[in-house]
Amino acid sequence: MDTQTELRFLAGRVESLTREKEAALSALTAAAGLGHFDTSYSELDGPDPILGEIAARVRDFLPMDAAALYLVDEDSQDMVLAHRSGDCPAFDPEAEVEALILDHSFALALGQGGPLFFVPIRGHGRLLLHSLATASRVRGMFVGFWEAAARDASDTVLALLTVVLNAGAAALESYALYHHLREVNRGLERKVAERTAALRVAYDEVRIVIDSLPAGVVVIDPGSHRILDVNQAGVAMMGRSREAVVGQVCFDCFCPAQGGHCPLVDGGRRLSSVERVLRGAAGRETPILKTAVRASLGGRECIIESFVDITEQKKLDSLREDVERMTRHDLKAPLTGIIGLPDLLMAEPDLPPEHRELLGLVKEAGLKMLGMINLSLDLYKMETGVYALDPRPVDLARVLASVVRDLGPHVRAKRAAIRFETDGREGLVGPMAALGEELLYFSLFANLLKNAVEASPDGGEVAVSLVGRDRVWAVLHNDGAIPADIRARFFEKYATSGKAGGTGLGAYSARLIVENLGGEISFLTDERAGTTICLSLPRPA
């Protein structure tokens, strides 16, 4: 090779390398800038700007007569023509792609992951296919067209083409993901707006209902014990404005408890229909019946307290008790005459023995009735704390025998049985001395045994056990269970449930009597095991 020929060869080689370098630099520049657009993804109405940018950048470093970009339709999963670049009548992308699909060349290009060249339908020129794919999925296909035979592109240019198109696929995926997230976000915003509107309407409706209630309703934060909300009836009973109440600590407004001693938060109890005193403005005290429960409002834990003013009920109760006391007092005079009449009749020497026995029973019944009247007056004194106990030794065995005799018809009507055990021995064995008053003990066990027989099933058994140690322990058991709705207030006044004619005073008077005798009373109840009443009573020294 002469010098001129060698120089021409080297010049051609330099020119080729220069073109390759320029194409490589162009491809690198396109790849580096492909993912950055002047318009952010959130402002794009569709993917066309990204597709146009891809086509322009590819044709910039790899000149071709025309290009087309296909995208996968999300619904049908078909390839759909989404963008064309270049005005070349000889290029019909739909016809070319259809032919490539028929001979499976299109599928081959999808799985290649790099560029593949094919001959167009017309038999001359050149087609370039390169998939638009990310690591997760195929998003489309790039189709390039040269009308005449083109010079082969270098491996570097083709490798950089792959880089550019992969970056373009990533840009399309980012747009699609952002678009999907935007639609999801819009849907969530609509749902939140609808839910918020519904909650606002529900809140307004609940507020109207609560404000129309005659009962006071207060919502309290269980952590800080601060009042979160209060209805109109509540502020009226407190004698304050709503603004003056909300935000205050409940202990300072109306609750008798103190920090660390809240029955709900610290005691874990539920208050249901308990009597309390509401201390309002200017020291005014209002008797109320209160219920307090823990609840969740809008996902927030809180305490809801409701209460009603029972001032008028208290006045009526007081009036009724006054009338009852006067009635009981007025009954004593004619009853005294009834009790004295048997003595006059029994003074007759010719009175038959059977008549004398009947008159004795009349007198005994009258004395018991007089004793019960006196006891009812004594119970009022116990309630008011002015009862003066006259403690003496009392034989509980004799008292219980008298109670069983009086309850005989009632026990037989239930086909029940009362079984006694005294200090581990079968039967009622006396004396079993306790300290107190005989009439109080009679009333105590009459109430408890009568309730036990009534609560037992027909044909059931009531077991009574007496044990004398430093104190007298009396245990009564029956197979019936105390109704669940009154267990928490079983010993409170008027606590009754489902009992025809029940007054709710039997267990209440039993508690009053036991406490005034210096004893203690408690119970255990269960649907399967029945009910057990336990009494601890004082013994004589």
C-alpha positions as CSV (number, residue, x, y, z in Angstrom):
1,M,0.0,0.0,0.0
2,D,1.5,3.3,-1.1
3,T,1.5,6.4,1.1
4,Q,-1.5,8.1,-0.6
5,T,-3.7,5.0,-0.2
6,E,-2.7,4.6,3.4
7,L,-3.5,8.2,4.1
8,R,-6.9,7.9,2.5
9,F,-7.6,4.8,4.6
10,L,-6.6,6.5,7.8
11,A,-8.7,9.5,6.9
12,G,-11.7,7.3,6.3
13,R,-11.1,5.5,9.5
14,V,-10.8,8.8,11.5
15,E,-14.0,10.0,9.9
16,S,-15.8,6.8,10.8
17,L,-14.6,7.0,14.4
18,T,-15.6,10.6,14.6
19,R,-19.1,9.9,13.4
20,E,-19.3,7.0,15.9
21,K,-18.0,9.2,18.7
22,E,-20.6,11.9,17.9
23,A,-23.4,9.4,17.7
24,A,-22.3,7.9,21.0
25,L,-22.1,11.3,22.7
26,S,-25.5,12.2,21.3
27,A,-27.0,8.9,22.6
28,L,-25.4,9.5,26.0
29,T,-26.8,13.0,26.1
30,A,-30.2,11.7,25.2
31,A,-30.1,8.9,27.8
32,A,-29.0,11.3,30.5
33,G,-31.7,13.8,29.8
34,L,-34.6,11.6,28.9
35,G,-36.1,11.4,32.3
36,H,-36.2,15.1,32.9
37,F,-38.9,17.1,31.2
38,D,-39.8,20.7,31.4
39,T,-43.4,19.7,32.4
40,S,-43.7,17.5,35.5
41,Y,-45.5,14.2,35.3
42,S,-48.4,15.5,37.4
43,E,-49.2,18.2,34.7
44,L,-49.3,15.8,31.7
45,D,-52.7,14.9,30.2
46,G,-51.3,11.9,28.5
47,P,-48.0,10.1,27.6
48,D,-47.6,11.7,24.1
49,P,-45.0,14.3,25.3
50,I,-42.9,11.5,26.6
51,L,-43.3,9.5,23.4
52,G,-42.4,12.5,21.2
53,E,-39.3,13.1,23.4
54,I,-38.2,9.5,22.9
55,A,-38.6,9.6,19.1
56,A,-36.9,12.9,18.8
57,R,-33.9,11.9,20.9
58,V,-33.5,8.5,19.1
59,R,-33.7,10.1,15.6
60,D,-31.2,12.8,16.8
61,F,-28.3,10.3,17.3
62,L,-29.6,7.6,15.0
63,P,-31.0,9.4,11.9
64,M,-34.0,7.6,10.3
65,D,-36.8,8.6,7.9
66,A,-39.7,7.8,10.3
67,A,-40.5,6.2,13.7
68,A,-43.5,4.9,15.4
69,L,-44.2,4.0,19.1
70,Y,-46.7,1.4,20.2
71,L,-48.0,1.1,23.8
72,V,-49.7,-1.8,25.6
73,D,-53.4,-1.1,26.1
74,E,-54.2,-1.6,29.8
75,D,-57.6,-3.1,29.1
76,S,-57.1,-5.3,26.0
77,Q,-53.4,-5.9,26.4
78,D,-53.0,-5.3,22.6
79,M,-50.3,-3.1,21.1
80,V,-51.8,0.2,20.0
81,L,-50.1,2.9,17.8
82,A,-49.6,5.8,20.2
83,H,-47.2,8.1,18.3
84,R,-45.7,8.7,14.9
85,S,-42.6,10.8,14.0
86,G,-41.4,11.8,10.5
87,D,-43.4,12.4,7.3
88,C,-42.6,9.4,5.1
89,P,-45.5,8.2,2.9
90,A,-43.6,4.9,2.3
91,F,-43.9,4.0,6.0
92,D,-47.2,2.4,7.0
93,P,-46.5,1.2,10.6
94,E,-49.8,-0.6,11.1
95,A,-49.2,-2.7,8.0
96,E,-45.6,-3.4,8.8
97,V,-46.4,-4.4,12.4
98,E,-49.3,-6.6,11.3
99,A,-47.0,-8.5,8.9
100,L,-44.4,-8.8,11.7
101,I,-47.0,-10.2,14.0
102,L,-48.2,-12.8,11.5
103,D,-44.7,-14.2,11.0
104,H,-43.9,-14.0,14.8
105,S,-41.1,-11.5,14.2
106,F,-42.9,-9.0,16.5
107,A,-43.0,-11.5,19.3
108,L,-39.3,-12.2,18.7
109,A,-38.4,-8.6,19.1
110,L,-40.5,-8.3,22.3
111,G,-38.5,-11.0,23.9
112,Q,-35.1,-9.9,22.6
113,G,-34.6,-6.9,24.9
114,G,-32.4,-5.3,22.3
115,P,-32.6,-4.0,18.7
116,L,-33.6,-6.3,15.7
117,F,-33.5,-5.3,12.0
118,F,-36.1,-6.5,9.5
119,V,-36.9,-6.0,5.8
120,P,-40.1,-3.9,5.2
121,I,-43.0,-5.3,3.2
122,R,-42.0,-3.5,0.0
123,G,-38.7,-5.4,-0.1
124,H,-36.2,-2.6,0.3
125,G,-35.3,-0.2,3.1
126,R,-34.9,-1.2,6.7
127,L,-37.0,-1.7,9.9
128,L,-35.7,-1.5,13.4
129,L,-37.7,-2.9,16.3
130,H,-36.8,-2.5,20.0
131,S,-39.1,-3.2,22.9
132,L,-39.9,-0.5,25.5
133,A,-39.5,-2.5,28.7
134,T,-38.7,-2.1,32.4
135,A,-37.7,-4.7,34.9
136,S,-41.4,-5.3,35.8
137,R,-43.2,-5.3,32.4
138,V,-43.2,-4.6,28.7
139,R,-44.7,-1.2,28.0
140,G,-44.6,-1.0,24.2
141,M,-42.5,-1.2,21.1
142,F,-40.3,1.3,19.2
143,V,-40.3,0.9,15.3
144,G,-37.8,2.8,13.2
145,F,-37.9,3.0,9.4
146,W,-35.3,3.8,6.6
147,E,-36.7,4.1,3.1
148,A,-33.4,3.2,1.6
149,A,-30.7,0.8,2.8
150,A,-29.0,2.5,5.7
151,R,-25.4,2.2,6.8
152,D,-25.0,-0.3,9.7
153,A,-24.9,1.4,13.1
154,S,-22.0,0.6,15.4
155,D,-22.4,-1.7,18.4
156,T,-21.9,1.3,20.7
157,V,-24.7,3.2,19.1
158,L,-27.0,0.2,19.3
159,A,-26.1,-0.3,23.0
160,L,-26.8,3.3,23.7
161,L,-30.1,3.0,21.8
162,T,-31.1,0.3,24.3
163,V,-30.1,2.6,27.2
164,V,-32.2,5.4,25.7
165,L,-35.3,3.3,25.1
166,N,-35.1,1.6,28.5
167,A,-34.9,5.0,30.1
168,G,-37.9,6.0,27.9
169,A,-39.8,2.9,29.2
170,A,-39.0,3.9,32.8
171,A,-40.3,7.4,32.1
172,L,-43.5,5.9,30.7
173,E,-43.9,3.7,33.7
174,S,-43.3,6.6,36.1
175,Y,-46.0,8.5,34.2
176,A,-48.5,5.6,34.4
177,L,-47.8,5.0,38.0
178,Y,-48.1,8.7,38.9
179,H,-51.3,8.8,36.8
180,H,-52.7,5.7,38.6
181,L,-51.8,7.1,42.0
182,R,-53.4,10.4,41.1
183,E,-56.6,8.7,40.2
184,V,-56.5,6.6,43.4
185,N,-55.8,9.8,45.4
186,R,-58.7,11.6,43.7
187,G,-61.0,8.6,44.5
188,L,-59.8,8.7,48.1
189,E,-60.3,12.4,48.3
190,R,-63.9,12.0,47.0
191,K,-64.6,9.2,49.6
192,V,-63.0,11.3,52.4
193,A,-65.1,14.3,51.4
194,E,-68.3,12.2,51.2
195,R,-67.5,10.5,54.5
196,T,-66.7,13.8,56.1
197,A,-69.9,15.3,54.9
198,A,-71.8,12.3,56.1
199,L,-70.1,12.4,59.5
200,R,-70.8,16.2,59.7
201,V,-74.5,15.5,59.0
202,A,-74.6,12.7,61.5
203,Y,-72.8,14.8,64.1
204,D,-75.3,17.6,63.6
205,E,-78.2,15.2,63.9
206,V,-76.7,13.6,67.0
207,R,-76.1,17.1,68.4
208,I,-79.7,18.0,67.8
209,V,-80.9,14.8,69.5
210,I,-78.6,15.1,72.4
211,D,-79.4,18.8,73.0
212,S,-83.1,17.9,72.9
213,L,-82.7,15.2,75.7
214,P,-83.9,16.2,79.2
215,A,-81.0,14.3,80.6
216,G,-77.5,15.8,80.9
217,V,-74.8,14.2,78.7
218,V,-71.1,14.9,79.3
219,V,-68.2,13.5,77.2
220,I,-64.9,13.3,79.1
221,D,-61.3,12.4,78.1
222,P,-60.3,9.4,80.3
223,G,-56.6,10.4,80.4
224,S,-56.9,14.0,81.5
225,H,-60.4,13.8,82.9
226,R,-61.2,17.1,81.0
227,I,-64.7,17.7,79.7
228,L,-64.8,17.5,75.9
229,D,-68.4,18.3,75.3
230,V,-71.7,18.8,77.2
231,N,-75.3,19.2,76.1
232,Q,-77.8,21.9,76.9
233,A,-79.5,20.0,79.8
234,G,-76.1,19.3,81.4
235,V,-75.0,23.0,81.5
236,A,-78.5,24.0,82.7
237,M,-78.2,21.5,85.7
238,M,-74.7,22.8,86.4
239,G,-75.8,26.4,86.3
240,R,-72.8,27.3,84.0
241,S,-72.4,28.1,80.3
242,R,-71.0,25.5,77.9
243,E,-67.9,27.6,77.3
244,A,-67.2,27.6,81.1
245,V,-67.6,23.8,81.4
246,V,-65.8,22.5,78.3
247,G,-62.1,22.0,79.1
248,Q,-62.6,21.8,82.8
249,V,-61.6,18.8,84.9
250,C,-64.7,16.8,85.7
251,F,-63.7,16.5,89.4
252,D,-63.9,20.3,89.7
253,C,-67.4,20.5,88.1
254,F,-69.7,17.7,89.1
255,C,-67.9,14.4,89.9
256,P,-67.4,13.6,93.7
257,A,-64.3,11.4,92.9
258,Q,-60.8,12.7,92.8
259,G,-57.8,12.1,90.6
260,G,-56.5,8.5,90.9
261,H,-59.9,7.3,92.3
262,C,-62.1,7.4,89.2
263,P,-64.4,4.4,89.5
264,L,-64.3,3.9,85.7
265,V,-60.6,4.7,84.8
266,D,-58.9,3.5,88.0
267,G,-61.5,1.1,89.4
268,G,-62.5,-0.5,86.0
269,R,-66.2,-0.4,87.0
270,R,-69.3,0.7,85.0
271,L,-71.7,3.0,86.8
272,S,-75.3,2.3,86.1
273,S,-78.2,4.3,87.6
274,V,-76.3,5.3,90.7
275,E,-77.4,8.2,92.9
276,R,-75.0,11.1,93.1
277,V,-75.1,14.8,94.0
278,L,-74.3,17.3,91.3
279,R,-72.5,20.4,92.7
280,G,-73.3,23.3,90.5
281,A,-72.6,27.0,90.5
282,A,-72.9,28.9,93.8
283,G,-72.7,25.7,95.7
284,R,-76.1,24.5,94.6
285,E,-76.5,20.7,95.0
286,T,-78.9,18.7,92.8
287,P,-79.6,15.0,93.4
288,I,-79.1,13.0,90.2
289,L,-79.3,9.5,88.9
290,K,-76.1,8.9,86.9
291,T,-74.8,6.3,84.4
292,A,-71.2,6.4,83.1
293,V,-69.6,4.1,80.5
294,R,-66.4,4.0,78.5
295,A,-66.9,4.3,74.7
296,S,-65.2,5.3,71.5
297,L,-66.3,8.3,69.5
298,G,-64.7,8.8,66.1
299,G,-61.9,6.4,67.1
300,R,-61.2,8.4,70.3
301,E,-61.6,6.7,73.7
302,C,-63.8,8.7,76.1
303,I,-66.2,8.5,79.0
304,I,-69.8,9.3,78.4
305,E,-71.8,10.3,81.5
306,S,-75.6,10.8,81.5
307,F,-77.6,12.0,84.4
308,V,-81.1,13.1,85.2
309,D,-82.4,15.5,87.9
310,I,-84.3,13.4,90.6
311,T,-85.1,16.4,92.9
312,E,-88.8,15.9,92.4
313,Q,-88.5,12.1,92.8
314,K,-86.7,12.7,96.1
315,K,-89.5,15.0,97.3
316,L,-92.1,12.4,96.3
317,D,-90.0,9.7,98.1
318,S,-89.8,11.8,101.2
319,L,-93.5,12.5,101.1
320,R,-94.3,8.9,100.6
321,E,-92.1,7.9,103.5
322,D,-93.8,10.5,105.7
323,V,-97.2,9.1,104.8
324,E,-96.0,5.5,105.4
325,R,-94.6,6.4,108.8
326,M,-97.8,8.2,109.8
327,T,-99.9,5.2,108.5
328,R,-97.8,2.7,110.4
329,H,-98.0,4.9,113.5
330,D,-101.8,5.2,113.2
331,L,-102.1,1.4,112.7
332,K,-100.5,0.7,116.1
333,A,-103.5,2.0,118.1
334,P,-106.2,-0.4,116.6
335,L,-103.7,-3.2,116.5
336,T,-103.1,-2.9,120.2
337,G,-106.8,-3.4,120.7
338,I,-106.7,-6.5,118.5
339,I,-103.8,-7.9,120.5
340,G,-105.6,-7.3,123.8
341,L,-108.9,-8.9,122.7
342,P,-107.7,-12.5,122.8
343,D,-106.6,-12.0,126.4
344,L,-110.2,-10.9,127.4
345,L,-111.7,-13.9,125.5
346,M,-109.3,-16.4,127.0
347,A,-110.2,-15.2,130.5
348,E,-113.6,-17.0,130.0
349,P,-113.4,-20.2,132.0
350,D,-115.7,-22.2,129.7
351,L,-113.7,-21.4,126.5
352,P,-113.0,-24.7,124.6
353,P,-109.2,-25.6,124.3
354,E,-109.3,-25.4,120.5
355,H,-110.7,-21.9,120.6
356,R,-108.1,-20.9,123.2
357,E,-105.4,-22.2,120.9
358,L,-106.7,-20.2,117.9
359,L,-106.9,-17.0,120.1
360,G,-103.3,-17.6,121.1
361,L,-102.3,-17.7,117.4
362,V,-104.3,-14.5,116.7
363,K,-102.5,-12.8,119.6
364,E,-99.1,-14.1,118.3
365,A,-99.8,-12.9,114.8
366,G,-100.9,-9.5,116.1
367,L,-97.7,-9.2,118.1
368,K,-95.6,-10.1,115.1
369,M,-97.5,-7.5,113.0
370,L,-96.9,-4.9,115.7
371,G,-93.2,-5.9,115.7
372,M,-93.0,-5.6,111.9
373,I,-94.6,-2.1,112.1
374,N,-92.1,-1.1,114.7
375,L,-89.3,-2.6,112.6
376,S,-90.4,-0.5,109.6
377,L,-90.2,2.6,111.7
378,D,-86.8,1.4,112.9
379,L,-85.6,0.8,109.3
380,Y,-86.3,4.5,108.6
381,K,-84.2,5.4,111.6
382,M,-81.4,3.2,110.3
383,E,-81.6,4.9,106.9
384,T,-81.3,8.3,108.6
385,G,-78.5,7.1,111.0
386,V,-80.5,7.7,114.2
387,Y,-81.3,4.1,115.2
388,A,-80.2,3.2,118.7
389,L,-79.3,-0.5,118.9
390,D,-80.1,-2.4,122.1
391,P,-77.8,-5.5,121.7
392,R,-78.6,-8.7,123.6
393,P,-77.7,-12.4,123.1
394,V,-80.1,-13.9,120.6
395,D,-80.4,-17.6,119.8
396,L,-80.3,-17.8,116.0
397,A,-81.5,-21.4,116.0
398,R,-84.8,-20.4,117.7
399,V,-85.2,-17.4,115.4
400,L,-84.7,-19.5,112.3
401,A,-87.1,-22.1,113.5
402,S,-89.8,-19.4,114.0
403,V,-89.0,-18.0,110.5
404,V,-89.4,-21.5,108.9
405,R,-92.7,-22.0,110.7
406,D,-94.0,-18.7,109.3
407,L,-92.8,-19.4,105.8
408,G,-94.3,-22.9,105.8
409,P,-97.2,-22.2,103.4
410,H,-94.9,-20.3,101.0
411,V,-92.3,-23.2,101.0
412,R,-95.0,-25.8,100.4
413,A,-96.4,-23.8,97.5
414,K,-93.0,-24.0,95.8
415,R,-92.6,-27.7,96.8
416,A,-89.2,-26.5,98.2
417,A,-87.2,-27.7,101.1
418,I,-85.0,-25.8,103.6
419,R,-82.0,-27.8,104.9
420,F,-80.0,-26.7,107.9
421,E,-76.5,-27.5,109.1
422,T,-75.1,-26.3,112.4
423,D,-71.3,-26.4,113.1
424,G,-71.0,-29.3,110.6
425,R,-73.9,-31.2,112.1
426,E,-77.1,-31.9,110.2
427,G,-80.1,-29.9,111.3
428,L,-80.8,-26.8,113.3
429,V,-79.1,-27.3,116.6
430,G,-79.2,-24.6,119.3
431,P,-78.3,-22.5,121.0
432,M,-76.3,-20.5,118.5
433,A,-75.9,-17.1,120.1
434,A,-75.4,-13.9,118.2
435,L,-75.4,-10.3,119.6
436,G,-78.2,-8.0,118.5
437,E,-82.0,-7.7,118.7
438,E,-84.3,-10.7,118.1
439,L,-86.8,-8.8,116.0
440,L,-84.0,-7.5,113.7
441,Y,-82.7,-11.1,113.3
442,F,-86.2,-12.4,112.6
443,S,-86.7,-9.8,109.9
444,L,-83.3,-10.4,108.4
445,F,-83.6,-14.1,108.0
446,A,-87.3,-13.9,107.0
447,N,-86.4,-11.6,104.1
448,L,-83.3,-13.7,103.0
449,L,-85.1,-17.1,103.2
450,K,-88.2,-15.8,101.5
451,N,-86.1,-14.4,98.6
452,A,-84.1,-17.7,98.4
453,V,-87.3,-19.8,98.2
454,E,-88.8,-17.6,95.5
455,A,-85.5,-17.6,93.5
456,S,-85.3,-21.4,93.7
457,P,-86.8,-23.6,91.0
458,D,-89.9,-25.6,91.9
459,G,-88.9,-28.5,94.0
460,G,-85.6,-26.9,94.8
461,E,-83.6,-26.8,98.0
462,V,-82.4,-23.9,100.2
463,A,-79.3,-24.8,102.3
464,V,-78.5,-22.8,105.5
465,S,-75.3,-23.3,107.3
466,L,-74.4,-21.8,110.7
467,V,-70.9,-21.8,112.1
468,G,-70.0,-20.3,115.5
469,R,-66.4,-19.1,116.0
470,D,-65.3,-15.7,117.1
471,R,-68.2,-14.5,115.0
472,V,-71.3,-16.3,113.7
473,W,-71.1,-17.2,110.0
474,A,-74.4,-17.8,108.3
475,V,-74.4,-19.0,104.7
476,L,-77.6,-19.4,102.6
477,H,-77.5,-21.1,99.2
478,N,-80.1,-21.6,96.5
479,D,-80.0,-22.8,92.9
480,G,-81.3,-19.6,91.4
481,A,-79.1,-16.8,90.0
482,I,-79.5,-13.1,90.7
483,P,-80.5,-11.3,87.4
484,A,-77.4,-9.8,85.7
485,D,-79.0,-6.4,85.4
486,I,-79.2,-5.8,89.2
487,R,-76.1,-7.7,90.5
488,A,-74.1,-4.4,90.7
489,R,-76.8,-2.8,92.9
490,F,-78.4,-5.9,94.5
491,F,-78.3,-4.4,98.0
492,E,-79.5,-1.0,96.9
493,K,-83.0,0.4,97.4
494,Y,-85.7,-0.6,94.9
495,A,-83.3,-3.0,93.1
496,T,-85.6,-5.6,91.5
497,S,-85.9,-7.4,88.1
498,G,-88.6,-9.6,86.6
499,K,-90.2,-10.3,90.0
500,A,-94.0,-9.8,90.0
501,G,-94.9,-7.5,92.9
502,G,-91.2,-7.1,93.8
503,T,-90.4,-3.9,95.7
504,G,-86.6,-4.2,95.7
505,L,-86.6,-3.6,99.5
506,G,-85.8,-7.1,100.9
507,A,-82.1,-7.2,100.2
508,Y,-81.8,-3.5,101.0
509,S,-83.4,-3.9,104.4
510,A,-81.2,-7.0,105.0
511,R,-78.1,-4.9,104.4
512,L,-79.3,-2.1,106.7
513,I,-80.0,-4.5,109.5
514,V,-76.7,-6.4,109.1
515,E,-74.7,-3.1,109.1
516,N,-76.6,-1.8,112.2
517,L,-75.9,-5.1,114.0
518,G,-72.2,-4.6,113.3
519,G,-72.0,-7.4,110.8
520,E,-71.2,-7.8,107.1
521,I,-73.1,-9.3,104.1
522,S,-72.0,-10.3,100.6
523,F,-73.0,-12.6,97.8
524,L,-71.7,-14.8,95.0
525,T,-74.0,-15.7,92.1
526,D,-73.6,-17.7,88.9
527,E,-76.1,-19.2,86.4
528,R,-74.7,-22.7,87.0
529,A,-73.8,-22.6,90.7
530,G,-76.7,-20.5,91.9
531,T,-76.5,-17.8,94.6
532,T,-74.8,-17.9,98.0
533,I,-75.4,-15.2,100.6
534,C,-72.7,-14.9,103.3
535,L,-73.2,-13.1,106.6
536,S,-70.7,-12.4,109.4
537,L,-72.5,-11.5,112.6
538,P,-71.2,-10.5,116.1
539,R,-71.2,-12.8,119.0
540,P,-71.7,-12.0,122.7
541,A,-68.5,-11.4,124.6
